[in-house]
Amino acid sequence: MGTPADYTVIVLLVAVGVGLWTALDRLAQLQRDVDALKRRAGIDEPPPQG
């Protein structure tokens, strides 16, 4: 059995991992939303040739 301090460190590491995962997931979703808005507005389309 570990000491309470060991369990506290494990719990804090898990909490930090979950927080980081959530932040990265929200950032990825924001990027997808921005890309969708660009496509809808026609910003991503290349200029016509000629």
N, C-alpha and C positions, 0 to 999 in steps of 0.2 A: 504494500500500500504506500502510496506517495503522501507527501505532506500536503496540507491545504494550499501552501504556496505553489506547489507543482500544478495542482488542479486549477488554481487561479490563472496561472500563466497559460495553460492549455485553453481555458475558456476565453481568455483575452485574445489569444491567437486566432481561435475560431471566429470570434466576433469581428476582428480586423479583417479576416479573410472574407467573411460574408459581406462586410461593408464594402470592401474593394471590389468584390464580384458584382455587387449591386450597382456601384458607381460605374464600372465599365459597361455593364449591361445597359444602363440608362444612357450612357454616352453613345453606344452603338445604335440604340433606338433613335436618339436625336439625329444621328448622322443619316439613318434611313429616312427619317421624316424630312430632313432638309433635301435629300436627294429626290424624294417623291415630289416635294414642292417645286424643285427646279425643273423636273420633267413636266409637271403640270403647267408651269409658266413658260416652258420652251427655252429655258436658259441653257440647258445642256446641249441643245442641238447645234451642230456645227453650222457655220454660215454657208449659204448656198454658193456653189462654185459657178463662176462664169458670170 
